[in-house]
Amino acid sequence: MSEYGDYGTYEAGENHESLDQLHQVDASENTYDSQFGVYEQDHTSAESTSFDQGHHVSYSDPTTGVQYEESDFTSYDHSAAETDHVFAAEGSETASSSEFHELEALQARLDSAFASATQISTTSA
């Protein structure tokens, strides 16, 4: 050996790393809509007409005993009634539903090994 000596280093090792990641999403949406319209109408009417006309003549003579009588008469009646009812309805109804599911998984493993060495050797003459 020399007066300076020998110098040497040696290093060895292993690295192990892992990554586990899980991401999950669950979502849903529900909608409901209704729209209705109602129309209703009532109508009622009544009518009444009456027409009367008369004529009456009466004659009597007490001396002769003659008697005369005359009658004319006219009568007219009219009645009417009317009832109407209207009903109308319209509408719409909608519903929808949706779901969403998502799953993301990530898994990684990193393995490494290393070794290093340094050696110095000097000789003197």
Secondary structure in CASP SS format (residue, H / E / C, confidence):
PFRMAT SS
TARGET T0000
AUTHOR 0000-0000-0000
METHOD secondary structure of the structure
MODEL  1
M C 1.00
S C 1.00
E C 1.00
Y C 1.00
G C 1.00
D E 1.00
Y E 1.00
G E 1.00
T E 1.00
Y E 1.00
E E 1.00
A E 1.00
G E 1.00
E E 1.00
N E 1.00
H E 1.00
E E 1.00
S E 1.00
L E 1.00
D E 1.00
Q E 1.00
L E 1.00
H E 1.00
Q E 1.00
V E 1.00
D E 1.00
A E 1.00
S E 1.00
E E 1.00
N E 1.00
T E 1.00
Y E 1.00
D E 1.00
S E 1.00
Q E 1.00
F E 1.00
G E 1.00
V E 1.00
Y E 1.00
E E 1.00
Q E 1.00
D E 1.00
H E 1.00
T E 1.00
S E 1.00
A E 1.00
E E 1.00
S E 1.00
T E 1.00
S E 1.00
F E 1.00
D E 1.00
Q E 1.00
G E 1.00
H E 1.00
H E 1.00
V E 1.00
S E 1.00
Y E 1.00
S E 1.00
D E 1.00
P C 1.00
T C 1.00
T C 1.00
G C 1.00
V E 1.00
Q E 1.00
Y E 1.00
E E 1.00
E E 1.00
S E 1.00
D E 1.00
F E 1.00
T E 1.00
S E 1.00
Y E 1.00
D E 1.00
H E 1.00
S E 1.00
A E 1.00
A E 1.00
E E 1.00
T E 1.00
D E 1.00
H E 1.00
V E 1.00
F E 1.00
A E 1.00
A E 1.00
E E 1.00
G E 1.00
S E 1.00
E E 1.00
T E 1.00
A E 1.00
S E 1.00
S E 1.00
S E 1.00
E E 1.00
F E 1.00
H E 1.00
E E 1.00
L E 1.00
E E 1.00
A E 1.00
L E 1.00
Q E 1.00
A E 1.00
R E 1.00
L E 1.00
D E 1.00
S E 1.00
A E 1.00
F E 1.00
A E 1.00
S E 1.00
A E 1.00
T E 1.00
Q E 1.00
I E 1.00
S E 1.00
T C 1.00
T C 1.00
S C 1.00
A C 1.00
END
